[in-house]
Structures are given as C-alpha cells and as structure tokens.
Amino acid sequence: MDVDSNHSSPVLADPASINNSRLGIYSNLLPCSPPGGSLSSSKYINISRKKPGKLDEVCSNGWLDAMKSSSPPRKKLVKDGPDTAYSSWMFKHPSALNSFEEIASFAKNKKIAMFLDYDGTLSPIVDDPDNAFMSDDMRSIVKNIAKYFPTAIISGRSRDKVYQLIGLTELYYAGSHGMDILGPVGKASISNDHPNYTESTPDQQGKEVNLFQPAREFIPMIDEVFRTLVEKTRGIEGAKVENHKFCVSVHFRNVDEKNWQPIAQSVQDILDKYPRLRRTHGRKVLEVRPMIDWNKGKAVEFLLESLGLSNRDDVLPIYIGDDLSDEDAFKVLREGNRGYGILVSSRPKETNAVYSLRDPNEVMKFLNSLVAWKKVEEGGCILNNRRTI
Ligand SMILES: O=P(O)(O)OC[C@H]1O[C@H](O[C@H]2O[C@H](CO)[C@@H](O)[C@H](O)[C@H]2O)[C@H](O)[C@@H](O)[C@@H]1O
C-alpha cells in the first residue's frame, strides 16, 4: 500500500487503491455456501458479473467463510483429530517452552524488549469481552517481566480499556491496534515524520511521556460509525459493538450463525458510506478501522525506536500474540530477522511467528521462565564481576 507521497501522514491517500480494495472487500461479501440458502441481493450478482471467473476466489475468500473460520467450534476440532495436525504444525513453529534453552542462549547478553497482546494471550478468550479478565498470577508475572525487560502491551482494545484491565503503571500501552501509543519520550524518527500526531503529556505518575495517535482525525468518524453500528445491530441477538476510539469492533461470537450475514452487511454498508475506512477481522469479531498505513507491526517499530532499542544487535524483541492483527508484528520481527514472534494457538494456523504456545497458561509459564532465567543470568554476572575484582 502506498502512503501519501509527502510522507507527512500515514493516511493512505490513493483513491484508486482505496476504491479497488473496497471493491475487493465488496465482492468478498458474496457468500460461499451460506447456511440456509444463498444471498440473492442483486448488488452481489452485479459485482460477480463485473468480475467473471472470479466466483471461486470470491467464495473461498468470502466474509462469511472468514467469519466461520475465525474461531472454529471445539467439537469439530476433536473430530478432525487436531493433535496430529497440531504436532506436525509444531515442527514448523516449535513450542517456545520446549525451545526455551535455544531462546535463552540467543538472548544471552542481549536486552529483551517484550511485547504482549492482551485478549487470548494474557487473558483467556471468553464470551463477553467485558469479562476478559487476566488472573492475578498473570498480572504479577507481567509485573515481574517489566522489572527486567522494557514491556509494552499492544492491543486491539482502546488504550484506556486495556490499561483498566491490566492496571500496571510500569508498562507502555498501545491501544486500537497500535493507533494510540503512550510511550517514552524518545527519538522515534517515525514520530518526527508525523509531528502532528505526537503530543507530550504527563502519565499517571506525572512522568513526561509521548502520546502518538496517527489516526487522530478519524475520532469523530469512528464515533459516528460506532453509533450507527449499535443502531443497525440492535435487533440481532448476541451482537455487541465496542468503540475503541480509533476503531470499532463488531462481535458475533454470541450471534446465531444465521444472523452473521446481516452483521457483515451492516459493516459493508459502513464501508460503502465511509471510503476512508476498512474492515479487518479477528476472533469472532469484525473491525472497522481507518485506512492508514499503521498496524501493530508499525507500533512495535515505533516503540523500539522510542526506547532507543532499534537497529541494535544487542536487543532481542519478543512479541507474543494470538490473533490475525498480531501477524503484522510477527512479520516485522521475522523480516528484519530482528526477534521472535510467538503465536498463542491450540490449533495449526498460517503464521509469521517463529515459535508457538498453546494458551495463556503456557504464556504465563514462558514469562515465568524468562524471569527465572534473567535472575540467574544477572546473578552470574554479579558473581563473575566479584571474581574479577
Ligand atoms: O489485540 P487484542 O488485545 O487481542 O484484542 C483483540 C480483540 O479482543 C477482544 O475480543 C476478543 O476477546 C473477547 C474476550 O475474550 C472475545 O469475546 C472476542 O470474541 C474476541 O474477538 C476485544 O473485545 C476486541 O475489541 C479486540 O479487538
């Protein structure tokens, strides 16, 4: 995707590419064997006529299929024998617990920078997003991790909400998929490129921090979209819409599958009305966000720069996440060979992560192991120094 040619804004400015991608998304709304029969709106038929021969592709990439696969039913997993598939997938993405020694030996004499997603990583996935609490044990291990390594939370939720859920002041927080970052005052060249989006502000302790919000101009639009989607989905039992300030989430986890199409349609109507917004999806959730060249990967780069930790051989960034939006961060770390992405998943998934962990319990064990290892490493350093004195 191209960014605005003057580089003063990360907002995607090529209307042709916007229209094309919108058309792509629009075409993708064509159902692929939807439950209870086909969708017969003439809008869809017109689109498929415009793109003859594309029907299979459209079906296999359809929204409803994507919605179905965004968290498969547990029963199906058992029937299909997930363990065999999972075991062979783990050859490609070994358990970060089983590979702990390998990771530790690479991290030796390096400074680890820790990036953590929230839902599905620090807290288990639950039916109601308002009840996605992390355990006290997890909170205390994250607190410990932050004692030893600079640690940031990169969440799809609003920054305020994820801070409320975690409640640790010693972390950096990036909400709305990285579009709302409260980070250290540093020399992030990305923020120097976008001075209009950066603001210096005191944090909870009165310490001066930088607030970086590259989609600030979208706040009123997102607010409007939130209200419209609440209204449009009001009659759909189980639907839930969240306002994350720079993006909106439309949850369908608790919605009967026969009502997924109207949900997808409501989101499509929004995209038709607001060409500067785009759709992404996560675990049983559709999201509407600004069409800007910014994501969790960019947020990781931004934070590394702000912390003075980018382009350094003695730094090892580790990112742990469970969802599609975390892939942008895994990709950034993998491409630059900069660090490790760890995918949290109990089923095989296409991913840019190097390692895997099954669930938040395993995340906790891994974080615990890192702290224990670091303590020993530091102890060793002190001992070594004493010996040389
Ligand atoms: O980037 P994250 O911190 O992982 O946030 C991603 C989304 O997480 C939340 O939704 C997900 O978790 C819910 C609670 O377990 C679950 O009910 C839902 O089905 C999941 O999609 C959050 O509510 C979303 O807004 C975030 O975008």
The ligand as an SDF file (V2000), in Angstrom:
LIG
                    3D

 27 28  0  0  0  0  0  0  0  0999 V2000
   -5.3880   -7.2700   20.3150 O   0  0  0  0  0  0  0  0  0  0  0  0
   -6.1350   -7.9140   21.4480 P   0  0  0  0  0  0  0  0  0  0  0  0
   -5.7750   -7.3520   22.7820 O   0  0  0  0  0  0  0  0  0  0  0  0
   -6.0200   -9.4040   21.4230 O   0  0  0  0  0  0  0  0  0  0  0  0
   -7.6610   -7.5580   21.1830 O   0  0  0  0  0  0  0  0  0  0  0  0
   -8.3590   -8.1700   20.1130 C   0  0  0  0  0  0  0  0  0  0  0  0
   -9.8420   -8.1320   20.3780 C   0  0  0  0  0  0  0  0  0  0  0  0
  -10.0210   -8.6760   21.6820 O   0  0  0  0  0  0  0  0  0  0  0  0
  -11.3440   -8.6620   22.2180 C   0  0  0  0  0  0  0  0  0  0  0  0
  -12.1280   -9.6050   21.5390 O   0  0  0  0  0  0  0  0  0  0  0  0
  -11.6750  -10.9370   21.6500 C   0  0  0  0  0  0  0  0  0  0  0  0
  -11.6910  -11.3580   23.0160 O   0  0  0  0  0  0  0  0  0  0  0  0
  -13.0070  -11.3690   23.6240 C   0  0  0  0  0  0  0  0  0  0  0  0
  -12.8510  -11.7270   25.0930 C   0  0  0  0  0  0  0  0  0  0  0  0
  -12.2020  -12.9400   25.2830 O   0  0  0  0  0  0  0  0  0  0  0  0
  -13.8960  -12.3830   22.8650 C   0  0  0  0  0  0  0  0  0  0  0  0
  -15.2010  -12.3950   23.4240 O   0  0  0  0  0  0  0  0  0  0  0  0
  -13.9620  -11.9770   21.3920 C   0  0  0  0  0  0  0  0  0  0  0  0
  -14.6970  -12.9340   20.6480 O   0  0  0  0  0  0  0  0  0  0  0  0
  -12.5490  -11.8560   20.8060 C   0  0  0  0  0  0  0  0  0  0  0  0
  -12.5990  -11.3330   19.4730 O   0  0  0  0  0  0  0  0  0  0  0  0
  -11.9260   -7.2740   22.1360 C   0  0  0  0  0  0  0  0  0  0  0  0
  -13.2420   -7.2810   22.6200 O   0  0  0  0  0  0  0  0  0  0  0  0
  -11.8510   -6.7480   20.7210 C   0  0  0  0  0  0  0  0  0  0  0  0
  -12.3900   -5.4730   20.6500 O   0  0  0  0  0  0  0  0  0  0  0  0
  -10.3760   -6.7150   20.3320 C   0  0  0  0  0  0  0  0  0  0  0  0
  -10.1970   -6.1700   19.0460 O   0  0  0  0  0  0  0  0  0  0  0  0
  1  2  2  0
  2  3  1  0
  2  4  1  0
  2  5  1  0
  5  6  1  0
  6  7  1  0
  7  8  1  0
  7 26  1  0
  8  9  1  0
  9 10  1  0
  9 22  1  0
 10 11  1  0
 11 12  1  0
 11 20  1  0
 12 13  1  0
 13 14  1  0
 13 16  1  0
 14 15  1  0
 16 17  1  0
 16 18  1  0
 18 19  1  0
 18 20  1  0
 20 21  1  0
 22 23  1  0
 22 24  1  0
 24 25  1  0
 24 26  1  0
 26 27  1  0
M  END
$$$$
